[in-house]
């Protein structure tokens, strides 16, 4: 059975991440900000020091929260406004 991190490494697009974590999204937002969403997502993970978490369920939940936060940053804002 694959570990959480192995599954995560198989994801490549913003849509892959959003589907994997079960985050509802508007395609129009992702079309404009896909790379920025992922960049912000990984910034949040580093800021929260989530790479050190060992509990896979806790890790999944924490990563999902950070992805929702990153996605929501771009729902009502633009990459330029967010300075990404």
Jmol script that loads the backbone (N, CA, C; Angstrom):
load data "model"
ATOM      1  N   UNK A   1       0.842  -1.190   0.000  1.00  0.00           N
ATOM      2  CA  UNK A   1       0.000   0.000   0.000  1.00  0.00           C
ATOM      3  C   UNK A   1       0.883   1.249   0.000  1.00  0.00           C
ATOM      4  N   UNK A   2       0.526   2.197  -0.845  1.00  0.00           N
ATOM      5  CA  UNK A   2       1.303   3.427  -0.944  1.00  0.00           C
ATOM      6  C   UNK A   2       1.089   4.311   0.277  1.00  0.00           C
ATOM      7  N   UNK A   3       2.145   4.984   0.674  1.00  0.00           N
ATOM      8  CA  UNK A   3       2.023   5.940   1.773  1.00  0.00           C
ATOM      9  C   UNK A   3       1.421   7.232   1.237  1.00  0.00           C
ATOM     10  N   UNK A   4       1.017   8.067   2.160  1.00  0.00           N
ATOM     11  CA  UNK A   4       0.454   9.368   1.801  1.00  0.00           C
ATOM     12  C   UNK A   4       1.427  10.150   0.925  1.00  0.00           C
ATOM     13  N   UNK A   5       2.697  10.219   1.317  1.00  0.00           N
ATOM     14  CA  UNK A   5       3.675  10.999   0.555  1.00  0.00           C
ATOM     15  C   UNK A   5       3.921  10.411  -0.822  1.00  0.00           C
ATOM     16  N   UNK A   6       3.861   9.086  -0.963  1.00  0.00           N
ATOM     17  CA  UNK A   6       4.004   8.462  -2.281  1.00  0.00           C
ATOM     18  C   UNK A   6       2.824   8.839  -3.178  1.00  0.00           C
ATOM     19  N   UNK A   7       1.632   8.835  -2.605  1.00  0.00           N
ATOM     20  CA  UNK A   7       0.444   9.229  -3.358  1.00  0.00           C
ATOM     21  C   UNK A   7       0.548  10.691  -3.777  1.00  0.00           C
ATOM     22  N   UNK A   8       1.039  11.528  -2.869  1.00  0.00           N
ATOM     23  CA  UNK A   8       1.173  12.959  -3.142  1.00  0.00           C
ATOM     24  C   UNK A   8       2.151  13.207  -4.284  1.00  0.00           C
ATOM     25  N   UNK A   9       3.233  12.446  -4.323  1.00  0.00           N
ATOM     26  CA  UNK A   9       4.243  12.617  -5.378  1.00  0.00           C
ATOM     27  C   UNK A   9       3.692  12.285  -6.760  1.00  0.00           C
ATOM     28  N   UNK A  10       2.646  11.483  -6.825  1.00  0.00           N
ATOM     29  CA  UNK A  10       2.052  11.106  -8.105  1.00  0.00           C
ATOM     30  C   UNK A  10       1.146  12.206  -8.676  1.00  0.00           C
ATOM     31  N   UNK A  11       0.797  13.187  -7.864  1.00  0.00           N
ATOM     32  CA  UNK A  11      -0.077  14.267  -8.311  1.00  0.00           C
ATOM     33  C   UNK A  11       0.746  15.320  -9.047  1.00  0.00           C
ATOM     34  N   UNK A  12       0.177  15.889 -10.117  1.00  0.00           N
ATOM     35  CA  UNK A  12       0.951  16.884 -10.846  1.00  0.00           C
ATOM     36  C   UNK A  12       0.210  18.194 -11.069  1.00  0.00           C
ATOM     37  N   UNK A  13      -1.051  18.157 -11.378  1.00  0.00           N
ATOM     38  CA  UNK A  13      -1.778  19.398 -11.680  1.00  0.00           C
ATOM     39  C   UNK A  13      -2.534  19.897 -10.450  1.00  0.00           C
ATOM     40  N   UNK A  14      -2.920  21.149 -10.503  1.00  0.00           N
ATOM     41  CA  UNK A  14      -3.729  21.714  -9.422  1.00  0.00           C
ATOM     42  C   UNK A  14      -5.021  20.919  -9.276  1.00  0.00           C
ATOM     43  N   UNK A  15      -5.596  20.531 -10.409  1.00  0.00           N
ATOM     44  CA  UNK A  15      -6.822  19.732 -10.368  1.00  0.00           C
ATOM     45  C   UNK A  15      -6.586  18.398  -9.682  1.00  0.00           C
ATOM     46  N   UNK A  16      -5.429  17.774  -9.942  1.00  0.00           N
ATOM     47  CA  UNK A  16      -5.099  16.507  -9.276  1.00  0.00           C
ATOM     48  C   UNK A  16      -5.109  16.679  -7.762  1.00  0.00           C
ATOM     49  N   UNK A  17      -4.465  17.726  -7.285  1.00  0.00           N
ATOM     50  CA  UNK A  17      -4.406  17.987  -5.844  1.00  0.00           C
ATOM     51  C   UNK A  17      -5.797  18.274  -5.286  1.00  0.00           C
ATOM     52  N   UNK A  18      -6.557  19.110  -5.959  1.00  0.00           N
ATOM     53  CA  UNK A  18      -7.895  19.468  -5.475  1.00  0.00           C
ATOM     54  C   UNK A  18      -8.805  18.241  -5.436  1.00  0.00           C
ATOM     55  N   UNK A  19      -8.743  17.407  -6.453  1.00  0.00           N
ATOM     56  CA  UNK A  19      -9.551  16.170  -6.460  1.00  0.00           C
ATOM     57  C   UNK A  19      -9.092  15.217  -5.361  1.00  0.00           C
ATOM     58  N   UNK A  20      -7.792  15.025  -5.236  1.00  0.00           N
ATOM     59  CA  UNK A  20      -7.245  14.098  -4.238  1.00  0.00           C
ATOM     60  C   UNK A  20      -7.699  14.474  -2.826  1.00  0.00           C
ATOM     61  N   UNK A  21      -7.680  15.780  -2.527  1.00  0.00           N
ATOM     62  CA  UNK A  21      -8.053  16.232  -1.187  1.00  0.00           C
ATOM     63  C   UNK A  21      -9.547  16.525  -1.064  1.00  0.00           C
ATOM     64  N   UNK A  22     -10.312  16.296  -2.116  1.00  0.00           N
ATOM     65  CA  UNK A  22     -11.756  16.487  -2.060  1.00  0.00           C
ATOM     66  C   UNK A  22     -12.170  17.931  -1.860  1.00  0.00           C
ATOM     67  N   UNK A  23     -11.422  18.845  -2.470  1.00  0.00           N
ATOM     68  CA  UNK A  23     -11.710  20.272  -2.327  1.00  0.00           C
ATOM     69  C   UNK A  23     -12.550  20.713  -3.528  1.00  0.00           C
ATOM     70  N   UNK A  24     -13.780  21.197  -3.269  1.00  0.00           N
ATOM     71  CA  UNK A  24     -14.590  21.697  -4.390  1.00  0.00           C
ATOM     72  C   UNK A  24     -13.931  22.957  -4.964  1.00  0.00           C
ATOM     73  N   UNK A  25     -13.992  23.102  -6.289  1.00  0.00           N
ATOM     74  CA  UNK A  25     -13.344  24.260  -6.902  1.00  0.00           C
ATOM     75  C   UNK A  25     -14.054  24.680  -8.173  1.00  0.00           C
ATOM     76  N   UNK A  26     -13.842  25.925  -8.536  1.00  0.00           N
ATOM     77  CA  UNK A  26     -14.331  26.470  -9.789  1.00  0.00           C
ATOM     78  C   UNK A  26     -13.197  26.357 -10.799  1.00  0.00           C
ATOM     79  N   UNK A  27     -13.480  25.749 -11.939  1.00  0.00           N
ATOM     80  CA  UNK A  27     -12.440  25.572 -12.954  1.00  0.00           C
ATOM     81  C   UNK A  27     -11.890  26.912 -13.426  1.00  0.00           C
ATOM     82  N   UNK A  28     -12.733  27.945 -13.477  1.00  0.00           N
ATOM     83  CA  UNK A  28     -12.280  29.258 -13.942  1.00  0.00           C
ATOM     84  C   UNK A  28     -11.208  29.843 -13.015  1.00  0.00           C
ATOM     85  N   UNK A  29     -11.313  29.600 -11.720  1.00  0.00           N
ATOM     86  CA  UNK A  29     -10.302  30.067 -10.765  1.00  0.00           C
ATOM     87  C   UNK A  29      -8.998  29.312 -10.994  1.00  0.00           C
ATOM     88  N   UNK A  30      -9.097  28.014 -11.159  1.00  0.00           N
ATOM     89  CA  UNK A  30      -7.910  27.181 -11.367  1.00  0.00           C
ATOM     90  C   UNK A  30      -7.242  27.521 -12.700  1.00  0.00           C
ATOM     91  N   UNK A  31      -8.038  27.793 -13.728  1.00  0.00           N
ATOM     92  CA  UNK A  31      -7.470  28.129 -15.036  1.00  0.00           C
ATOM     93  C   UNK A  31      -6.564  29.353 -14.961  1.00  0.00           C
ATOM     94  N   UNK A  32      -6.926  30.322 -14.139  1.00  0.00           N
ATOM     95  CA  UNK A  32      -6.160  31.567 -14.026  1.00  0.00           C
ATOM     96  C   UNK A  32      -4.999  31.430 -13.043  1.00  0.00           C
ATOM     97  N   UNK A  33      -5.179  30.653 -11.984  1.00  0.00           N
ATOM     98  CA  UNK A  33      -4.227  30.679 -10.864  1.00  0.00           C
ATOM     99  C   UNK A  33      -3.624  29.330 -10.495  1.00  0.00           C
ATOM    100  N   UNK A  34      -3.665  28.358 -11.383  1.00  0.00           N
ATOM    101  CA  UNK A  34      -3.250  26.990 -11.028  1.00  0.00           C
ATOM    102  C   UNK A  34      -1.861  26.910 -10.412  1.00  0.00           C
ATOM    103  N   UNK A  35      -0.867  27.515 -11.025  1.00  0.00           N
ATOM    104  CA  UNK A  35       0.493  27.428 -10.488  1.00  0.00           C
ATOM    105  C   UNK A  35       0.635  28.209  -9.194  1.00  0.00           C
ATOM    106  N   UNK A  36      -0.081  29.317  -9.121  1.00  0.00           N
ATOM    107  CA  UNK A  36      -0.023  30.147  -7.918  1.00  0.00           C
ATOM    108  C   UNK A  36      -0.655  29.439  -6.727  1.00  0.00           C
ATOM    109  N   UNK A  37      -1.743  28.714  -6.974  1.00  0.00           N
ATOM    110  CA  UNK A  37      -2.399  27.952  -5.904  1.00  0.00           C
ATOM    111  C   UNK A  37      -1.429  26.913  -5.356  1.00  0.00           C
ATOM    112  N   UNK A  38      -0.774  26.178  -6.248  1.00  0.00           N
ATOM    113  CA  UNK A  38       0.166  25.147  -5.792  1.00  0.00           C
ATOM    114  C   UNK A  38       1.366  25.757  -5.080  1.00  0.00           C
ATOM    115  N   UNK A  39       1.875  26.861  -5.595  1.00  0.00           N
ATOM    116  CA  UNK A  39       3.017  27.514  -4.946  1.00  0.00           C
ATOM    117  C   UNK A  39       2.640  27.956  -3.530  1.00  0.00           C
ATOM    118  N   UNK A  40       1.469  28.580  -3.395  1.00  0.00           N
ATOM    119  CA  UNK A  40       1.007  29.043  -2.078  1.00  0.00           C
ATOM    120  C   UNK A  40       0.767  27.852  -1.159  1.00  0.00           C
ATOM    121  N   UNK A  41       0.205  26.783  -1.684  1.00  0.00           N
ATOM    122  CA  UNK A  41      -0.041  25.562  -0.921  1.00  0.00           C
ATOM    123  C   UNK A  41       1.263  25.057  -0.305  1.00  0.00           C
ATOM    124  N   UNK A  42       2.303  24.944  -1.113  1.00  0.00           N
ATOM    125  CA  UNK A  42       3.576  24.449  -0.595  1.00  0.00           C
ATOM    126  C   UNK A  42       4.247  25.449   0.341  1.00  0.00           C
ATOM    127  N   UNK A  43       4.008  26.742   0.143  1.00  0.00           N
ATOM    128  CA  UNK A  43       4.507  27.743   1.094  1.00  0.00           C
ATOM    129  C   UNK A  43       3.846  27.544   2.453  1.00  0.00           C
ATOM    130  N   UNK A  44       2.539  27.331   2.452  1.00  0.00           N
ATOM    131  CA  UNK A  44       1.816  27.108   3.702  1.00  0.00           C
ATOM    132  C   UNK A  44       2.302  25.839   4.406  1.00  0.00           C
ATOM    133  N   UNK A  45       2.552  24.793   3.640  1.00  0.00           N
ATOM    134  CA  UNK A  45       3.045  23.543   4.230  1.00  0.00           C
ATOM    135  C   UNK A  45       4.382  23.785   4.933  1.00  0.00           C
ATOM    136  N   UNK A  46       5.279  24.508   4.259  1.00  0.00           N
ATOM    137  CA  UNK A  46       6.583  24.808   4.869  1.00  0.00           C
ATOM    138  C   UNK A  46       6.430  25.698   6.103  1.00  0.00           C
ATOM    139  N   UNK A  47       5.567  26.710   6.017  1.00  0.00           N
ATOM    140  CA  UNK A  47       5.358  27.623   7.150  1.00  0.00           C
ATOM    141  C   UNK A  47       4.831  26.889   8.375  1.00  0.00           C
ATOM    142  N   UNK A  48       3.961  25.934   8.147  1.00  0.00           N
ATOM    143  CA  UNK A  48       3.357  25.179   9.249  1.00  0.00           C
ATOM    144  C   UNK A  48       4.233  24.012   9.695  1.00  0.00           C
ATOM    145  N   UNK A  49       5.353  23.816   9.024  1.00  0.00           N
ATOM    146  CA  UNK A  49       6.283  22.732   9.315  1.00  0.00           C
ATOM    147  C   UNK A  49       5.573  21.366   9.278  1.00  0.00           C
ATOM    148  N   UNK A  50       4.734  21.195   8.278  1.00  0.00           N
ATOM    149  CA  UNK A  50       3.949  19.962   8.167  1.00  0.00           C
ATOM    150  C   UNK A  50       4.753  18.799   7.617  1.00  0.00           C
ATOM    151  N   UNK A  51       5.929  19.075   7.091  1.00  0.00           N
ATOM    152  CA  UNK A  51       6.739  17.995   6.540  1.00  0.00           C
ATOM    153  C   UNK A  51       7.213  17.036   7.625  1.00  0.00           C
ATOM    154  N   UNK A  52       7.206  17.502   8.868  1.00  0.00           N
ATOM    155  CA  UNK A  52       7.682  16.675   9.974  1.00  0.00           C
ATOM    156  C   UNK A  52       6.582  15.801  10.591  1.00  0.00           C
ATOM    157  N   UNK A  53       5.349  16.030  10.221  1.00  0.00           N
ATOM    158  CA  UNK A  53       4.213  15.262  10.755  1.00  0.00           C
ATOM    159  C   UNK A  53       4.327  13.806  10.326  1.00  0.00           C
ATOM    160  N   UNK A  54       4.088  12.869  11.239  1.00  0.00           N
ATOM    161  CA  UNK A  54       4.235  11.455  10.891  1.00  0.00           C
ATOM    162  C   UNK A  54       2.902  10.712  10.796  1.00  0.00           C
ATOM    163  N   UNK A  55       1.869  11.199  11.430  1.00  0.00           N
ATOM    164  CA  UNK A  55       0.552  10.572  11.388  1.00  0.00           C
ATOM    165  C   UNK A  55      -0.091  10.862  10.031  1.00  0.00           C
ATOM    166  N   UNK A  56      -0.315   9.836   9.215  1.00  0.00           N
ATOM    167  CA  UNK A  56      -0.796  10.052   7.853  1.00  0.00           C
ATOM    168  C   UNK A  56      -2.193  10.664   7.791  1.00  0.00           C
ATOM    169  N   UNK A  57      -3.079  10.296   8.704  1.00  0.00           N
ATOM    170  CA  UNK A  57      -4.418  10.892   8.715  1.00  0.00           C
ATOM    171  C   UNK A  57      -4.311  12.369   9.098  1.00  0.00           C
ATOM    172  N   UNK A  58      -3.507  12.654  10.100  1.00  0.00           N
ATOM    173  CA  UNK A  58      -3.289  14.045  10.503  1.00  0.00           C
ATOM    174  C   UNK A  58      -2.622  14.845   9.409  1.00  0.00           C
ATOM    175  N   UNK A  59      -1.704  14.216   8.707  1.00  0.00           N
ATOM    176  CA  UNK A  59      -0.993  14.863   7.614  1.00  0.00           C
ATOM    177  C   UNK A  59      -1.959  15.187   6.477  1.00  0.00           C
ATOM    178  N   UNK A  60      -2.800  14.226   6.114  1.00  0.00           N
ATOM    179  CA  UNK A  60      -3.796  14.442   5.056  1.00  0.00           C
ATOM    180  C   UNK A  60      -4.704  15.610   5.425  1.00  0.00           C
ATOM    181  N   UNK A  61      -5.202  15.605   6.652  1.00  0.00           N
ATOM    182  CA  UNK A  61      -6.112  16.652   7.107  1.00  0.00           C
ATOM    183  C   UNK A  61      -5.428  18.021   7.094  1.00  0.00           C
ATOM    184  N   UNK A  62      -4.209  18.076   7.591  1.00  0.00           N
ATOM    185  CA  UNK A  62      -3.469  19.342   7.634  1.00  0.00           C
ATOM    186  C   UNK A  62      -3.163  19.847   6.226  1.00  0.00           C
ATOM    187  N   UNK A  63      -2.759  18.955   5.331  1.00  0.00           N
ATOM    188  CA  UNK A  63      -2.475  19.356   3.954  1.00  0.00           C
ATOM    189  C   UNK A  63      -3.753  19.851   3.279  1.00  0.00           C
ATOM    190  N   UNK A  64      -4.862  19.162   3.523  1.00  0.00           N
ATOM    191  CA  UNK A  64      -6.139  19.565   2.919  1.00  0.00           C
ATOM    192  C   UNK A  64      -6.517  20.973   3.375  1.00  0.00           C
ATOM    193  N   UNK A  65      -6.349  21.254   4.661  1.00  0.00           N
ATOM    194  CA  UNK A  65      -6.650  22.588   5.181  1.00  0.00           C
ATOM    195  C   UNK A  65      -5.792  23.652   4.504  1.00  0.00           C
ATOM    196  N   UNK A  66      -4.527  23.349   4.287  1.00  0.00           N
ATOM    197  CA  UNK A  66      -3.629  24.312   3.657  1.00  0.00           C
ATOM    198  C   UNK A  66      -3.976  24.507   2.175  1.00  0.00           C
ATOM    199  N   UNK A  67      -4.426  23.440   1.507  1.00  0.00           N
ATOM    200  CA  UNK A  67      -4.830  23.564   0.105  1.00  0.00           C
ATOM    201  C   UNK A  67      -6.095  24.415  -0.004  1.00  0.00           C
ATOM    202  N   UNK A  68      -7.038  24.205   0.886  1.00  0.00           N
ATOM    203  CA  UNK A  68      -8.260  25.020   0.894  1.00  0.00           C
ATOM    204  C   UNK A  68      -7.885  26.484   1.109  1.00  0.00           C
ATOM    205  N   UNK A  69      -7.006  26.736   2.051  1.00  0.00           N
ATOM    206  CA  UNK A  69      -6.557  28.102   2.342  1.00  0.00           C
ATOM    207  C   UNK A  69      -5.891  28.720   1.106  1.00  0.00           C
ATOM    208  N   UNK A  70      -5.006  27.972   0.452  1.00  0.00           N
ATOM    209  CA  UNK A  70      -4.312  28.473  -0.745  1.00  0.00           C
ATOM    210  C   UNK A  70      -5.309  28.733  -1.877  1.00  0.00           C
ATOM    211  N   UNK A  71      -6.227  27.806  -2.096  1.00  0.00           N
ATOM    212  CA  UNK A  71      -7.226  27.988  -3.158  1.00  0.00           C
ATOM    213  C   UNK A  71      -8.073  29.224  -2.879  1.00  0.00           C
ATOM    214  N   UNK A  72      -8.533  29.372  -1.634  1.00  0.00           N
ATOM    215  CA  UNK A  72      -9.386  30.501  -1.282  1.00  0.00           C
ATOM    216  C   UNK A  72      -8.671  31.842  -1.434  1.00  0.00           C
ATOM    217  N   UNK A  73      -7.347  31.856  -1.296  1.00  0.00           N
ATOM    218  CA  UNK A  73      -6.588  33.093  -1.511  1.00  0.00           C
ATOM    219  C   UNK A  73      -6.830  33.653  -2.906  1.00  0.00           C
ATOM    220  N   UNK A  74      -7.106  32.773  -3.868  1.00  0.00           N
ATOM    221  CA  UNK A  74      -7.234  33.207  -5.259  1.00  0.00           C
ATOM    222  C   UNK A  74      -8.665  33.229  -5.770  1.00  0.00           C
ATOM    223  N   UNK A  75      -9.626  32.903  -4.915  1.00  0.00           N
ATOM    224  CA  UNK A  75     -11.026  32.946  -5.336  1.00  0.00           C
ATOM    225  C   UNK A  75     -11.455  34.392  -5.562  1.00  0.00           C
ATOM    226  N   UNK A  76     -11.059  35.295  -4.673  1.00  0.00           N
ATOM    227  CA  UNK A  76     -11.476  36.695  -4.780  1.00  0.00           C
ATOM    228  C   UNK A  76     -10.306  37.628  -5.028  1.00  0.00           C
ATOM    229  N   UNK A  77      -9.166  37.060  -5.355  1.00  0.00           N
ATOM    230  CA  UNK A  77      -7.972  37.869  -5.572  1.00  0.00           C
ATOM    231  C   UNK A  77      -7.263  37.343  -6.815  1.00  0.00           C
ATOM    232  N   UNK A  78      -6.251  38.066  -7.228  1.00  0.00           N
ATOM    233  CA  UNK A  78      -5.468  37.640  -8.395  1.00  0.00           C
ATOM    234  C   UNK A  78      -4.047  37.334  -7.955  1.00  0.00           C
ATOM    235  N   UNK A  79      -3.315  36.609  -8.766  1.00  0.00           N
ATOM    236  CA  UNK A  79      -1.915  36.362  -8.427  1.00  0.00           C
ATOM    237  C   UNK A  79      -1.135  37.658  -8.209  1.00  0.00           C
ATOM    238  N   UNK A  80      -1.408  38.670  -8.997  1.00  0.00           N
ATOM    239  CA  UNK A  80      -0.713  39.953  -8.834  1.00  0.00           C
ATOM    240  C   UNK A  80      -1.040  40.596  -7.488  1.00  0.00           C
ATOM    241  N   UNK A  81      -2.313  40.546  -7.103  1.00  0.00           N
ATOM    242  CA  UNK A  81      -2.706  41.108  -5.806  1.00  0.00           C
ATOM    243  C   UNK A  81      -2.099  40.318  -4.650  1.00  0.00           C
ATOM    244  N   UNK A  82      -1.953  39.009  -4.834  1.00  0.00           N
ATOM    245  CA  UNK A  82      -1.389  38.154  -3.795  1.00  0.00           C
ATOM    246  C   UNK A  82       0.133  38.191  -3.776  1.00  0.00           C
ATOM    247  N   UNK A  83       0.715  38.790  -4.802  1.00  0.00           N
ATOM    248  CA  UNK A  83       2.179  38.908  -4.926  1.00  0.00           C
ATOM    249  C   UNK A  83       2.885  37.553  -4.860  1.00  0.00           C
ATOM    250  N   UNK A  84       2.374  36.630  -5.642  1.00  0.00           N
ATOM    251  CA  UNK A  84       2.969  35.295  -5.702  1.00  0.00           C
ATOM    252  C   UNK A  84       3.964  35.265  -6.844  1.00  0.00           C
TER     253      UNK A  84
END
end "model"
wireframe off; spacefill off
backbone 0.3
color backbone group
